[in-house]
């Protein structure tokens, strides 16, 4: 049974930092696509950052580039999202997701930031940034 369990959300003032974690289990973690997505009220879900777990290559949306960092701990099958210089517009529910249909970085990167290839999702963790 595939499980993605997020943690680390919360409330912070603008300019602050948070780190989200996503612990994956129930499937082969290596050589897969993992991503962080977010959805704010009244808005469509958008890709934030992704990582190819086979080699650690990463990709980001323009809105978070330079402020957010996605990383992984292979030994723990865990993906992290370090969020710095947070802005009120970063307020959203953040979801961890896994795409287990491919095995290459090319597969992960070519579809980014489309969320449709991601077949497993966590329950989400709320991030609220106040001004």
C-alpha positions in Angstrom: 0.0 0.0 0.0 1.5 3.3 -1.1 1.6 6.0 1.4 2.9 9.6 1.2 2.8 11.3 4.6 3.5 15.0 4.7 4.5 17.0 7.8 5.9 20.4 8.6 3.2 22.9 7.6 2.2 25.7 9.8 1.8 29.5 10.1 4.6 31.9 9.7 5.1 35.6 9.0 6.3 36.9 5.7 10.0 36.4 5.3 10.0 33.4 7.4 10.9 29.8 6.7 9.3 26.3 6.9 10.4 22.9 5.9 8.0 20.3 4.7 8.7 16.6 4.8 7.1 13.7 2.8 7.8 10.2 3.8 7.1 7.6 1.1 6.4 3.9 1.5 4.8 1.0 -0.2 6.6 1.3 -3.6 10.1 1.4 -5.0 11.3 4.9 -4.1 14.4 5.0 -6.3 14.3 6.2 -9.9 10.9 7.9 -9.6 9.4 11.4 -9.9 8.5 13.1 -6.7 6.9 16.5 -6.6 5.4 19.2 -4.3 2.3 20.9 -5.5 0.1 23.5 -3.9 -3.5 24.7 -4.1 -4.8 27.9 -2.7 -8.5 28.6 -2.2 -10.2 29.3 -5.5 -7.1 28.5 -7.5 -6.0 25.5 -9.5 -3.3 23.2 -8.2 0.2 24.2 -9.3 3.5 22.5 -9.4 6.0 24.0 -6.9 9.1 21.7 -7.1 10.1 18.3 -8.4 12.9 15.8 -8.0 14.0 12.7 -9.8 14.9 10.3 -7.0 17.3 8.4 -9.2 19.9 11.1 -9.3 18.5 14.0 -7.3 17.9 16.4 -10.3 15.5 19.1 -9.4 13.2 21.5 -11.1 11.1 24.5 -9.9 8.3 26.7 -10.8 9.4 30.3 -11.6 7.4 31.6 -8.6 9.5 29.8 -6.1 12.9 29.5 -7.8 15.6 30.9 -5.6 13.5 30.7 -2.5 12.5 27.0 -2.2 14.7 24.0 -2.3 13.6 20.4 -2.8 15.9 17.6 -1.6 15.7 14.0 -0.5 17.1 11.5 1.9 17.3 8.2 0.0 17.9 6.2 3.2 14.7 7.4 4.6 12.6 7.5 1.4 11.8 11.1 2.3 11.6 14.3 0.2 11.9 17.7 1.7 10.8 21.2 0.7 12.7 24.0 2.3 10.8 27.2 1.9 12.6 30.5 2.7 11.6 34.1 2.2 8.0 33.1 2.4 5.3 35.4 1.0 1.6 35.7 1.7 1.0 34.4 -1.8 2.7 31.1 -0.8 -0.3 30.4 1.4 -1.9 27.2 0.3 -2.4 23.5 1.0 0.8 21.7 0.0 0.7 18.2 -1.4 3.5 15.7 -1.9 3.0 13.4 -4.9 4.7 10.5 -6.6 4.7 9.5 -10.3 5.6 5.8 -10.4 5.0 5.3 -14.1 8.5 6.2 -15.3 12.1 5.5 -14.4 14.1 8.3 -15.9 14.8 12.0 -15.3 13.6 12.7 -18.8 10.2 11.2 -17.9 10.0 13.3 -14.8 11.1 16.6 -16.3 9.2 16.5 -19.7 5.8 16.6 -18.0 6.6 19.1 -15.3 4.6 20.9 -13.9 1.6 18.9 -15.1 0.2 17.0 -12.2 -1.7 14.4 -14.2 1.2 11.9 -14.3 1.4 11.8 -10.5 -0.6 8.8 -9.4 -0.1 8.9 -5.7 -0.8 11.8 -3.4 -0.4 12.7 0.3 -3.1 14.2 2.4 -1.7 17.7 2.3 -0.3 20.1 4.8 -1.4 23.7 5.3 1.1 26.6 4.9 -0.2 30.0 5.9 2.0 33.1 5.5 0.8 36.3 7.1 1.9 39.8 6.1 
